[in-house]
Structure formats: C-alpha cells, structure tokens
Amino acid sequence: MNTTVAQTNHQIRLARRPVGLPTRADWSFTAEPVAPPEAEGVLVKTLALSLDPAMRGWMNEGKSYIAPVAIDEVMRAVGIGVVIASDTAKFAVGDRVSGALGVQEYARFAAKQIARGELVRIDLHLGTLTQWLNVLGMPGMTGYFGLMDVGQPKAGETVVVSGAAGAVGQTVGQLARIKGCRAVGIAGGPAKCEWVVNELGFDACIDYKAGPIKDGLKAHCPKGVDIYFDNVGGEILDAVLTRINRHARIIICGAISQYNNTEAVKGPANYLSLLVNRARMEGIVVFDYAERFPAAIAELAGYLKDGRMKSREDIVAGIDTFPDTLLRLFRGENFGKLVLQVAQA
C-alpha cells in the first residue's frame, strides 16, 4: 500500500438548501486531514469534476431518483481521479478512475463501495481525461441510452435536441446523424449555433435567443418532429409539442429552465398533442443502464477515433471556484461540457 499522501483535503459542503439560484452562502468550505484508505479500500486524488444541471436537483429535499445531498455533506459530483493509495488488488496506484468523488480534493472508497462498482477504471486510450466526463461519461451515456433506447431512432427521421451545445445535446445530435437521422439543435446565441452546425455536423440549429422557437421549428423541421430530446423544459418543450408527428417520442432528460424556480414547476400546456398524435413522453435516468455502459462507451469511443463524433469541454480551474462556476450552467454561459479542474493530471 502506498501511504504517501497530502496532509489536507479541501472540500465544499452543502450548508443549506438553496431557494432559487444557489448562492455562496449555501456552501461551506472545509478542510480535514487526508486519511489513508481503509482495509481493501483506496484513496483517490481528484483531477476533474463534472458539473451538471442535475446537481441543482440533488440539493433539494424530497423524493427523487436519487437521495438528496444531506446538509453538511460533501457536494455530490462525478469525477475523474488517480489512485494514490490502495489496499486492494482491484486497483493499483496510478490507475485513472471514475466515480462519485464529490467536490473535494481527495476521496476514499471503502471495500463495499468498490464491490458495488462505485469506482471504475478508465482507459485513456479510448478518450482524453475530459472526454471521460463528456461523451464517454454520464452525459454521453445519458444521450446514448436516451436516444437509442427511449427514442428508438429510424433513418430518415427528424431529431430535435435542446441544449444542443451542452454535454448531453452534442452527443445526441451527432449520434442521430450517425444513425441516419436529420438533426436539428436548439441553442442560445449565434456562436453556439454555428459550432453545432459547422463543427458537429447538425443539419440546422435554432437560436432561441434570436426569435420565436416556433418559427425556427417551422423553417428547419418542415416534415415535423419525430424525436425530441428535451434538456430544458418550459416554453421550448411547449413549442416542440406543437410540431410533433404521429407516434413521436419525447425524451425527458432535464428541465434546466425550471430548476431554480421559486414557484411551482411549469408543466407542458400543449400535452394534448401527445394524444392527438399518439405520441409518448418518457423520462431517462442514466443509472438504469449502468450494466450496459461498457458497450456504449466502446461504440462512442470508436466514433471519436474515426472522427464521426467530436467533443468540446469548457474547463474552469480551481475547486474554490465551484459555487460560481456551477451557476454558468443556469445562465447558459458554458460552451460545451462544463468541467471543474481540481488538479493537474
């Protein structure tokens, strides 16, 4: 076992449950000594963390697909790290790993967590460190299984995805094109829309900041919408529901426009379009597909290698920047997958 470790672990904990957008007062900044791993456990140094819209939901009390982060608990976050001390043959010092490391500089994993598969080794031959938080990580898995299993795309269909320049959206649109579909993105601002079309190869992108979404859908989806992958909810979801085809599939991945509301979440007003068009709306929770991640990762890694798929990560350095960096998601300021760099690889 390697016992050469740093002395201090800086952490960010949830101090109180936010109302609306999280503020710096909702967090506490703590430090504690770094302890060696338990018997049959490992100690991981955090290299980078994935910042995702779902984190806002994890801060709320109430029933959900995953337990809320407790008050005074280290904020939950999926990350990439390196094993720096190991008391198990399952992981060696130097292994690059992925797991729920939390917003902290070091994370310990006990034997029972390792047995449950909560820490997995990653292969940097398949993709870069940050791609393992993007296309090869939870966002990519969400996009893959949401589109392929829930959406069930058929060649020639029109797929619309909101948040197209974000982590999940970029994977969905590119994968739709690979599967022979027409891909139309929705993003905010000309720079994001140009990147989605010119770099990622979407057929079109609607700038929701430039005018009514309905006009963009009418122009770029003349034959209607067969699959809508929803990351934002609210008015955009309502607009797409007016353009869906018979037997359309709407995948509910997230609703970033609603996460910081101080009032009740706004539901879809045009939901009767589902009835008229014999369509369906279904949610996607990526953890349901965990056993199939390796196959999906292998497929997506192949697309990255042969150039059919690209990825973009928006990297911000410094664990202390977490409270402000997280807000970039809800302001639409991130361009690509938002990653918090904690330490140099």
C-alpha angles and dihedrals in degrees: 000000000000110000099177102117139144120269102231134049114199113207140180116218134188105256098180140349111273124237107211115332113010115252131202089259089066090068136065123206113217139172130201136170116276110245125204117251121279121248109301089004137110140224117223129197110217114235103171139356132211114234110204137174089240088070089075090060092048089062093061126090115237144070116314140141089282133028115266120253106265123236110270090016120127106263112262116246136154112235150165120242146157126249108242099170129023136182095178135073089225093076131032128206107269096033114139108227142180129214146113094304096162128219096304140098096245133027130193121210119199125216093259091053091051090048089054091053095247091140121048133182116241129210114225089196087073096051145335124281093262093043086062086063092045127030094005094039137063095302092052092045090049092051094044099050094035092056101034102037103028099027097037094197122210124202112268096028124124116244120192121192128185120211085035095167093050130088101274096031096057091054094046095052095045092046090050090055092048089053091053100260132131107252121207119179132200116210141149119259136006095270093058093043092049091050092048091053103033100037106025096037101235112163092233142346128212117216104217090194093058101060147317114335090220091063092052092048091050091051099044102031102046091157094047132249122298099176128021119189105199122205100154113038121192122076095353092057089049092051093050091049089064090060104044123125128227111290092013119166121223114196114204106207101150146333106219091167089065105039098092098039115134089202131057117301112266111239126206112286093193096054093124086075084077089061097044092048097038086237130152136221119204135173127233124213108181096210089071089071099046095121090059097048095101093059093046092047091052092051095047092044088056090055091050091050096049093044098246090117131041133188136205126199126194103211125197120182129222131052089229090064092062099105094052096037092053090058091061087076093059094043092051090240098128117095106203128342110347111230129179111212109213101173140357115271 
